Every structure is written in structure tokens, then in C-alpha cells.
Amino acid sequence: MNSPLAEKLRPNSLDDYIGQEHLVGKNAILRRSIETGNIPSMILWGPPGVGKTTLAHIISQTLDREFYTLSAVNSGVKDVRNVIDKAGMFGGSVILFIDEIHRFSKSQQDSLLGAVEKGIITLIGATTENPSFEVISPLLSRCQVYILQPLSKEHLDKLLHSGILLLEQELGIKIDAKETEALYRISGGDARKLFNALELFVYQEKVHKKKIVIENDAVLTTIQENMVMYDKKGEMHYDIISAFIKSLRGSDPNGAVYWLARMVESGEDPKFIARRMLILASEDIGNANPNALLLANTCFDAISKIGWPESRIILSQTAIYLANSPKSNAAYMAIKEAQGVVKKTGNLPIPLHLRNAPTKLMKEIGYGENYKYAHQYDGNFVELEFLPDKLKGTIFYEPGNNPRENDTRKTMKKRWKNKYNY
């Protein structure tokens, strides 16, 4: 099977590595560690396609050490223990690279602790997520965190040039990069996506032409027509999550589960999906069904404990529940409206009766005066003004038209009479 262009062009030495000069450039901290042969266990944190996996392979080749790779997507505690057992035979010279380590559950990360601490393995974990939140503290404290930066245009220029040269040699054709903006936009700074897009475009065009000219319109047309072939989890990432969220908002559990399945099959990060559902539970359901937020939060906690692939069931249950919940964006609209008023009116004076009065002087000048303690009145309610004078009667929260918020509207009208015109 012919290797993808990205694999063919994967560098084998630090001198050929493009990007991350702050880590592996001349006299940079990580380069010095590699050259002395004394590398710590580490977490490589950065966006997709900036060279985390490549850097791990270069380290292993430079140091000539046994190298094992696990993917947190399809590996578990048993796989980790197998590597640790093998590492014991090499006297601590083994490097274990774990891609997407943020997807490991707490128990899976726990299984690494002893071997890392004793030096049986040197761990290199790669993650696109903030390790402060996604890697357990005991493991994080035993690792050095290196932050990888997005690739610049200059880096992408070099990568594109190397890709074009190799394709010209392999295919015996001439490739003219007349315009590169579309390729770079599609790549999003991801080297792998850049090579995938270039390769797809060239192979499509070479059927008809002996000289290929890379132009923005032609690139966009070709990539859009073949997007699934080109990169299931890259370019369509935001389009699919958008379709998923809109299916939930539109109360269609069938559409929601379909788009969820698309994300599951493309290897989407389950925490990314859960986060978006957590936002939707408040933004689009809100007080029409407050339990939606509770379930979405429980979903996020549960998938952090359970791991993959069982988490897909929890995601499915939550998605179906959210899709079938009554909808209201009243809480979202309320804070949006209030923020708009704050930006226009600035820091309006706080009414004296609402101010804190911790000192005698403050009490003497009226702080807290005429404040009425709600619990001293029937129904734990007493009419009082809670807005600045200039905003009296302003409505920010407009209850949605659903059973629960219709009851809320009735309660507010009973309490506030005609003050807010509920």
C-alpha cells in the first residue's frame, strides 16, 4: 500500500524537523536534553499536526532506544502493563509514546505512575488539551510539559515546497503553486492536513493535466467534493459538531445520534462532544428543563471516568435526552441583553439599600438602609427595587413558551404585579 505523503515526508532528525524552534532549535532546552541523552518523561502539548508524534519518533531514533507506541483511543490498562513488563527487560531504556493521552481515564493514567517514577519507562505523552485539566496531578508532577506552537506561514511554505518536490519526482509532472491561501486555510496550520490536501488535489488534477497549477478556487472545489476521502476528522470537524448541535436544538434525536455516530467513527474527542452538550443544555434548554444541565454535567464526569469506547453509550443517552427536552434560550438571551445594557450604561450607582454596610460610617450615610429581608415576609418575598434607578422596570429575562417557564411567568406576574409586565 502506498504511504500517504505526510508519512513519506516525516523527518528522521532534528535538523530536518520544521517548527518548534523554541524547543528543538540550536541550544533550545529540549534539543540539549536529547543531545545529552538525558530526557525526562514529558507531555507534548499543542494543536493537531504540529509535530508531536514526529518529535517523539525523532527522540527515540536519536537515542537509539526501544520505542513503544500506544493510542489512548484504543488502548487500555492491559496494554500499558504489557509495555511495562517488556520494559523491565531493557533496564529502563524504553520510551513509551502515548498519543492523545488526555483520553486516558484516571485508572489508566494511574497504571503509568509506578513505572514512570522508577524510571522503567520514559513517558512521552501527546495531547491537544490542557494537561493541567486532563492529566492527573501525580503523573503531571513526574513529567516536564513542553508546549508546541502552531506552525507559521513560513513553516507551511517549507512543508508545501517539500511536498511538491516529492510529488513532482514520483509522478513526473510539474506543479506550480500559484496560490496557496486555500491550502493553508484548509490545513489550519496542521502539517498532516496540508499534505493530505495537496496530495488529493494533485492526484485529482493529474488525470487531466501534465502541468498542475495550484489556485485557490480549484483547490476549494476539489477538496469540498472529496472532503470525506481527504480527512474525516479534520476539515469537517466544525461542520459536523454544528450539525449535531443544530439537531439537538431542533429536537431531532435521530439526526443527533447520526451526527454523533459520525463523530464517534472519525475519532472525535468525547470530551469535546460532552462540552458542547453541556453548553447546549443551558443555552438552548435552560429552565425549560433544568435537569438537562444536570444530566449533561453528569455525562461529562462519567465519560472522564469510563473511557472509550463505552463512553459513546453515555453520549448517546445524553444526546437523545437533550434532543427530546423542551427548549428555551431565555437564560442565554437574558445575560446577552444584560451585558448589552451594561456596555451602554457603564457602572451605574448601586442603590443604597442594596449596598453592604460593614462599618458604622457606612450605616450612617445610608448603606443598607430600607433593605427588606425577604425571609421575614409571607412567601419569602417582598417587593423591592433591585436595579439602578436608571434601569427601573427593565426586563432582561423573558420566560420561554414551555410548561415550566409558563409557570415561572405566572409566579413572576403574581409577585411583581405590573412592574415587569409579565
DACORSUL-V465625 format. One record per residue. N is the residue number from 1. RES is the residue in one letter. OMEGA is omega as a letter, one per 40 degrees, with the letter a starting at -180 (* if undefined). D_CENTER is the distance of its C-alpha to the mean C-alpha in whole Angstrom. Layout:
# DACORSUL-V465625
n:N res:RES omega:OMEGA d_center:D_CENTER
n:N res:RES omega:OMEGA d_center:D_CENTER
This chain:
# DACORSUL-V465625
n:1 res:M omega:a d_center:33
n:2 res:N omega:a d_center:32
n:3 res:S omega:i d_center:29
n:4 res:P omega:a d_center:26
n:5 res:L omega:a d_center:27
n:6 res:A omega:a d_center:24
n:7 res:E omega:i d_center:25
n:8 res:K omega:a d_center:29
n:9 res:L omega:i d_center:28
n:10 res:R omega:a d_center:26
n:11 res:P omega:a d_center:27
n:12 res:N omega:a d_center:29
n:13 res:S omega:i d_center:30
n:14 res:L omega:a d_center:29
n:15 res:D omega:a d_center:31
n:16 res:D omega:a d_center:30
n:17 res:Y omega:a d_center:26
n:18 res:I omega:i d_center:24
n:19 res:G omega:i d_center:22
n:20 res:Q omega:i d_center:21
n:21 res:E omega:a d_center:25
n:22 res:H omega:i d_center:24
n:23 res:L omega:a d_center:24
n:24 res:V omega:i d_center:26
n:25 res:G omega:a d_center:28
n:26 res:K omega:i d_center:32
n:27 res:N omega:i d_center:32
n:28 res:A omega:a d_center:29
n:29 res:I omega:a d_center:28
n:30 res:L omega:i d_center:26
n:31 res:R omega:i d_center:29
n:32 res:R omega:i d_center:31
n:33 res:S omega:a d_center:30
n:34 res:I omega:a d_center:30
n:35 res:E omega:i d_center:34
n:36 res:T omega:i d_center:35
n:37 res:G omega:a d_center:34
n:38 res:N omega:a d_center:32
n:39 res:I omega:i d_center:29
n:40 res:P omega:i d_center:27
n:41 res:S omega:a d_center:24
n:42 res:M omega:i d_center:21
n:43 res:I omega:i d_center:17
n:44 res:L omega:a d_center:16
n:45 res:W omega:i d_center:13
n:46 res:G omega:a d_center:11
n:47 res:P omega:a d_center:10
n:48 res:P omega:i d_center:11
n:49 res:G omega:i d_center:15
n:50 res:V omega:i d_center:16
n:51 res:G omega:a d_center:18
n:52 res:K omega:a d_center:17
n:53 res:T omega:i d_center:19
n:54 res:T omega:a d_center:22
n:55 res:L omega:i d_center:22
n:56 res:A omega:i d_center:22
n:57 res:H omega:i d_center:25
n:58 res:I omega:i d_center:27
n:59 res:I omega:a d_center:27
n:60 res:S omega:a d_center:29
n:61 res:Q omega:i d_center:31
n:62 res:T omega:a d_center:32
n:63 res:L omega:i d_center:33
n:64 res:D omega:a d_center:34
n:65 res:R omega:i d_center:33
n:66 res:E omega:a d_center:32
n:67 res:F omega:i d_center:28
n:68 res:Y omega:a d_center:26
n:69 res:T omega:i d_center:23
n:70 res:L omega:i d_center:21
n:71 res:S omega:a d_center:18
n:72 res:A omega:i d_center:16
n:73 res:V omega:a d_center:16
n:74 res:N omega:i d_center:19
n:75 res:S omega:i d_center:21
n:76 res:G omega:a d_center:22
n:77 res:V omega:a d_center:24
n:78 res:K omega:i d_center:27
n:79 res:D omega:i d_center:26
n:80 res:V omega:a d_center:25
n:81 res:R omega:i d_center:29
n:82 res:N omega:i d_center:30
n:83 res:V omega:i d_center:29
n:84 res:I omega:i d_center:30
n:85 res:D omega:i d_center:34
n:86 res:K omega:a d_center:34
n:87 res:A omega:i d_center:33
n:88 res:G omega:a d_center:36
n:89 res:M omega:a d_center:38
n:90 res:F omega:i d_center:37
n:91 res:G omega:i d_center:38
n:92 res:G omega:a d_center:34
n:93 res:S omega:a d_center:34
n:94 res:V omega:i d_center:31
n:95 res:I omega:i d_center:27
n:96 res:L omega:i d_center:24
n:97 res:F omega:i d_center:21
n:98 res:I omega:i d_center:18
n:99 res:D omega:a d_center:16
n:100 res:E omega:a d_center:12
n:101 res:I omega:i d_center:14
n:102 res:H omega:i d_center:11
n:103 res:R omega:i d_center:12
n:104 res:F omega:i d_center:15
n:105 res:S omega:i d_center:17
n:106 res:K omega:a d_center:19
n:107 res:S omega:i d_center:22
n:108 res:Q omega:i d_center:21
n:109 res:Q omega:i d_center:20
n:110 res:D omega:a d_center:23
n:111 res:S omega:i d_center:25
n:112 res:L omega:a d_center:24
n:113 res:L omega:a d_center:26
n:114 res:G omega:a d_center:29
n:115 res:A omega:i d_center:29
n:116 res:V omega:a d_center:27
n:117 res:E omega:a d_center:29
n:118 res:K omega:i d_center:33
n:119 res:G omega:i d_center:32
n:120 res:I omega:i d_center:32
n:121 res:I omega:i d_center:29
n:122 res:T omega:a d_center:27
n:123 res:L omega:i d_center:23
n:124 res:I omega:i d_center:21
n:125 res:G omega:i d_center:17
n:126 res:A omega:a d_center:14
n:127 res:T omega:i d_center:11
n:128 res:T omega:a d_center:8
n:129 res:E omega:i d_center:7
n:130 res:N omega:a d_center:9
n:131 res:P omega:i d_center:12
n:132 res:S omega:a d_center:14
n:133 res:F omega:a d_center:12
n:134 res:E omega:i d_center:11
n:135 res:V omega:a d_center:15
n:136 res:I omega:a d_center:18
n:137 res:S omega:a d_center:20
n:138 res:P omega:i d_center:23
n:139 res:L omega:a d_center:21
n:140 res:L omega:a d_center:20
n:141 res:S omega:a d_center:23
n:142 res:R omega:a d_center:24
n:143 res:C omega:i d_center:22
n:144 res:Q omega:i d_center:22
n:145 res:V omega:i d_center:18
n:146 res:Y omega:a d_center:18
n:147 res:I omega:i d_center:16
n:148 res:L omega:a d_center:16
n:149 res:Q omega:i d_center:16
n:150 res:P omega:i d_center:15
n:151 res:L omega:i d_center:18
n:152 res:S omega:i d_center:21
n:153 res:K omega:i d_center:23
n:154 res:E omega:i d_center:26
n:155 res:H omega:a d_center:24
n:156 res:L omega:i d_center:23
n:157 res:D omega:a d_center:27
n:158 res:K omega:i d_center:28
n:159 res:L omega:a d_center:25
n:160 res:L omega:a d_center:27
n:161 res:H omega:i d_center:30
n:162 res:S omega:i d_center:30
n:163 res:G omega:i d_center:29
n:164 res:I omega:i d_center:32
n:165 res:L omega:a d_center:34
n:166 res:L omega:i d_center:33
n:167 res:L omega:i d_center:33
n:168 res:E omega:i d_center:37
n:169 res:Q omega:a d_center:38
n:170 res:E omega:a d_center:37
n:171 res:L omega:i d_center:38
n:172 res:G omega:a d_center:41
n:173 res:I omega:i d_center:40
n:174 res:K omega:i d_center:39
n:175 res:I omega:a d_center:36
n:176 res:D omega:i d_center:36
n:177 res:A omega:a d_center:32
n:178 res:K omega:i d_center:34
n:179 res:E omega:a d_center:30
n:180 res:T omega:a d_center:27
n:181 res:E omega:a d_center:25
n:182 res:A omega:i d_center:24
n:183 res:L omega:a d_center:23
n:184 res:Y omega:i d_center:21
n:185 res:R omega:i d_center:19
n:186 res:I omega:a d_center:18
n:187 res:S omega:a d_center:17
n:188 res:G omega:a d_center:15
n:189 res:G omega:a d_center:16
n:190 res:D omega:a d_center:15
n:191 res:A omega:a d_center:19
n:192 res:R omega:i d_center:18
n:193 res:K omega:i d_center:18
n:194 res:L omega:i d_center:20
n:195 res:F omega:i d_center:23
n:196 res:N omega:a d_center:22
n:197 res:A omega:i d_center:23
n:198 res:L omega:a d_center:26
n:199 res:E omega:i d_center:27
n:200 res:L omega:a d_center:27
n:201 res:F omega:a d_center:28
n:202 res:V omega:a d_center:31
n:203 res:Y omega:i d_center:32
n:204 res:Q omega:a d_center:32
n:205 res:E omega:a d_center:34
n:206 res:K omega:i d_center:37
n:207 res:V omega:a d_center:38
n:208 res:H omega:a d_center:40
n:209 res:K omega:i d_center:40
n:210 res:K omega:i d_center:42
n:211 res:K omega:a d_center:40
n:212 res:I omega:i d_center:36
n:213 res:V omega:i d_center:35
n:214 res:I omega:i d_center:32
n:215 res:E omega:a d_center:31
n:216 res:N omega:a d_center:28
n:217 res:D omega:a d_center:30
n:218 res:A omega:i d_center:31
n:219 res:V omega:a d_center:27
n:220 res:L omega:i d_center:25
n:221 res:T omega:a d_center:28
n:222 res:T omega:a d_center:28
n:223 res:I omega:a d_center:24
n:224 res:Q omega:i d_center:24
n:225 res:E omega:a d_center:26
n:226 res:N omega:a d_center:25
n:227 res:M omega:a d_center:21
n:228 res:V omega:i d_center:21
n:229 res:M omega:a d_center:23
n:230 res:Y omega:a d_center:21
n:231 res:D omega:a d_center:18
n:232 res:K omega:a d_center:17
n:233 res:K omega:a d_center:13
n:234 res:G omega:a d_center:13
n:235 res:E omega:a d_center:15
n:236 res:M omega:a d_center:15
n:237 res:H omega:a d_center:11
n:238 res:Y omega:i d_center:11
n:239 res:D omega:a d_center:14
n:240 res:I omega:i d_center:14
n:241 res:I omega:i d_center:12
n:242 res:S omega:i d_center:14
n:243 res:A omega:i d_center:17
n:244 res:F omega:a d_center:16
n:245 res:I omega:a d_center:15
n:246 res:K omega:i d_center:19
n:247 res:S omega:i d_center:20
n:248 res:L omega:a d_center:19
n:249 res:R omega:a d_center:21
n:250 res:G omega:i d_center:24
n:251 res:S omega:i d_center:24
n:252 res:D omega:a d_center:25
n:253 res:P omega:a d_center:23
n:254 res:N omega:i d_center:25
n:255 res:G omega:a d_center:22
n:256 res:A omega:a d_center:19
n:257 res:V omega:i d_center:20
n:258 res:Y omega:a d_center:21
n:259 res:W omega:i d_center:17
n:260 res:L omega:i d_center:16
n:261 res:A omega:i d_center:18
n:262 res:R omega:i d_center:17
n:263 res:M omega:i d_center:13
n:264 res:V omega:a d_center:15
n:265 res:E omega:a d_center:17
n:266 res:S omega:i d_center:15
n:267 res:G omega:i d_center:13
n:268 res:E omega:i d_center:10
n:269 res:D omega:a d_center:8
n:270 res:P omega:i d_center:10
n:271 res:K omega:i d_center:8
n:272 res:F omega:i d_center:5
n:273 res:I omega:a d_center:9
n:274 res:A omega:i d_center:10
n:275 res:R omega:a d_center:8
n:276 res:R omega:i d_center:10
n:277 res:M omega:i d_center:13
n:278 res:L omega:i d_center:13
n:279 res:I omega:a d_center:13
n:280 res:L omega:a d_center:15
n:281 res:A omega:i d_center:18
n:282 res:S omega:a d_center:19
n:283 res:E omega:a d_center:18
n:284 res:D omega:i d_center:20
n:285 res:I omega:i d_center:22
n:286 res:G omega:a d_center:23
n:287 res:N omega:i d_center:26
n:288 res:A omega:i d_center:28
n:289 res:N omega:a d_center:26
n:290 res:P omega:i d_center:25
n:291 res:N omega:i d_center:25
n:292 res:A omega:i d_center:22
n:293 res:L omega:i d_center:19
n:294 res:L omega:a d_center:21
n:295 res:L omega:i d_center:20
n:296 res:A omega:i d_center:17
n:297 res:N omega:i d_center:16
n:298 res:T omega:i d_center:18
n:299 res:C omega:a d_center:16
n:300 res:F omega:i d_center:13
n:301 res:D omega:a d_center:16
n:302 res:A omega:a d_center:17
n:303 res:I omega:i d_center:15
n:304 res:S omega:a d_center:14
n:305 res:K omega:a d_center:18
n:306 res:I omega:a d_center:19
n:307 res:G omega:a d_center:17
n:308 res:W omega:e d_center:17
n:309 res:P omega:a d_center:18
n:310 res:E omega:a d_center:20
n:311 res:S omega:a d_center:17
n:312 res:R omega:a d_center:17
n:313 res:I omega:i d_center:20
n:314 res:I omega:i d_center:19
n:315 res:L omega:a d_center:16
n:316 res:S omega:i d_center:19
n:317 res:Q omega:a d_center:21
n:318 res:T omega:i d_center:19
n:319 res:A omega:a d_center:18
n:320 res:I omega:i d_center:22
n:321 res:Y omega:a d_center:23
n:322 res:L omega:i d_center:21
n:323 res:A omega:a d_center:22
n:324 res:N omega:a d_center:26
n:325 res:S omega:i d_center:25
n:326 res:P omega:a d_center:27
n:327 res:K omega:i d_center:25
n:328 res:S omega:i d_center:26
n:329 res:N omega:a d_center:24
n:330 res:A omega:a d_center:26
n:331 res:A omega:i d_center:24
n:332 res:Y omega:a d_center:22
n:333 res:M omega:a d_center:25
n:334 res:A omega:a d_center:27
n:335 res:I omega:i d_center:24
n:336 res:K omega:i d_center:24
n:337 res:E omega:a d_center:28
n:338 res:A omega:i d_center:28
n:339 res:Q omega:i d_center:26
n:340 res:G omega:i d_center:28
n:341 res:V omega:i d_center:31
n:342 res:V omega:a d_center:30
n:343 res:K omega:a d_center:30
n:344 res:K omega:a d_center:33
n:345 res:T omega:i d_center:35
n:346 res:G omega:a d_center:34
n:347 res:N omega:i d_center:35
n:348 res:L omega:a d_center:37
n:349 res:P omega:i d_center:40
n:350 res:I omega:i d_center:39
n:351 res:P omega:a d_center:42
n:352 res:L omega:a d_center:44
n:353 res:H omega:i d_center:44
n:354 res:L omega:a d_center:41
n:355 res:R omega:i d_center:41
n:356 res:N omega:a d_center:41
n:357 res:A omega:a d_center:44
n:358 res:P omega:a d_center:44
n:359 res:T omega:i d_center:47
n:360 res:K omega:a d_center:51
n:361 res:L omega:a d_center:51
n:362 res:M omega:i d_center:48
n:363 res:K omega:a d_center:50
n:364 res:E omega:a d_center:53
n:365 res:I omega:i d_center:51
n:366 res:G omega:i d_center:49
n:367 res:Y omega:i d_center:46
n:368 res:G omega:a d_center:45
n:369 res:E omega:i d_center:49
n:370 res:N omega:i d_center:49
n:371 res:Y omega:a d_center:46
n:372 res:K omega:a d_center:46
n:373 res:Y omega:a d_center:44
n:374 res:A omega:a d_center:43
n:375 res:H omega:i d_center:44
n:376 res:Q omega:a d_center:48
n:377 res:Y omega:a d_center:48
n:378 res:D omega:i d_center:48
n:379 res:G omega:a d_center:45
n:380 res:N omega:i d_center:43
n:381 res:F omega:i d_center:43
n:382 res:V omega:a d_center:45
n:383 res:E omega:a d_center:45
n:384 res:L omega:i d_center:44
n:385 res:E omega:a d_center:42
n:386 res:F omega:i d_center:39
n:387 res:L omega:i d_center:38
n:388 res:P omega:a d_center:39
n:389 res:D omega:a d_center:43
n:390 res:K omega:a d_center:41
n:391 res:L omega:a d_center:39
n:392 res:K omega:i d_center:41
n:393 res:G omega:a d_center:41
n:394 res:T omega:i d_center:37
n:395 res:I omega:i d_center:35
n:396 res:F omega:a d_center:31
n:397 res:Y omega:i d_center:31
n:398 res:E omega:a d_center:32
n:399 res:P omega:i d_center:32
n:400 res:G omega:a d_center:31
n:401 res:N omega:i d_center:33
n:402 res:N omega:a d_center:32
n:403 res:P omega:a d_center:35
n:404 res:R omega:a d_center:33
n:405 res:E omega:i d_center:32
n:406 res:N omega:i d_center:36
n:407 res:D omega:i d_center:37
n:408 res:T omega:i d_center:35
n:409 res:R omega:i d_center:37
n:410 res:K omega:i d_center:40
n:411 res:T omega:a d_center:40
n:412 res:M omega:i d_center:39
n:413 res:K omega:i d_center:42
n:414 res:K omega:a d_center:44
n:415 res:R omega:a d_center:43
n:416 res:W omega:i d_center:43
n:417 res:K omega:a d_center:46
n:418 res:N omega:a d_center:46
n:419 res:K omega:a d_center:44
n:420 res:Y omega:i d_center:40
n:421 res:N omega:i d_center:42
n:422 res:Y omega:* d_center:40
